Amino acid sequence: MKKCLFAKMVLLLFSFCFLIPLISSSVMAASATKQRIYDEAGLLTEQETEQLEALAEEYSVKRETDFIILTTKDTKGKDIIPYMEDFYDEKGLGYDQKHGNTAILTVDMQHRDLYLAGFYKAEKLLDDHRLDLIRDKITPAMSNKDYFTAFQTFILTADEYMGIRFGLSPNNLLFQLWFQALVAVGLGAVIVGGMAYTSGGRVTINNKTYEDLDTSRVLRRKDQYIRTRTTKRRKPQNNSSGSSGGGGRTSGGHSHSGSRGSF
């Protein structure tokens, strides 16, 4: 009986010693979760931050590109673009390496500016035009102070656009169901019209059938010039403001796409 009890104690001790490293490694792995939401302006609640961190983690792994949210109330005297670029350089942002694949949304609350940028893989799949489209989507929510929705939309839309084959615009008509239906109807109309046209037999009468060349001729020709009138119109000016696009290069030499606007 004593031997049996001793054996059980030894087995329990061995199991305990074996499980401790596994538990500690799991805790370390959980605590080492990568930060992707840098809400320095305090726009989110703690719960919203946790939800966005989980969302960013999910889609960052899916696209092998870090989706970063950066907010601030003080750019330290810098414009929003160099502020973002310096942040990227200093943090060494990137999915699986320093200064790697990154899509970042920067919000300057002091000047109410937005800047979206894509580095490396994201620079190609989220070019200036696609970032403009994403910015257009999130700006209304930003203006309404619905920051959580805006940041969530940024991650989800960026993920969606990165899944569209490079070289095709997200606004391409091929992606519009109504356009595909319209093409199908048009092709059907052409085919049916062609069948109806040919179903009545071939027409053999033309303008030469009843023409008598001996008695038919042009009696008189006359060209009369009246006048020429030229109208000048002033070319309309583009007075839109509050947005600008285009990427750049960080001081560390990392190029990026970009889209800028206000809210």
Summary of the structure (lengths in Angstrom):
residues: 263
radius of gyration: 33.4
end to end distance: 77.9
largest distance: 136.8
contacts: 663
relative contact order: 0.13
helix: 47%
strand: 14%
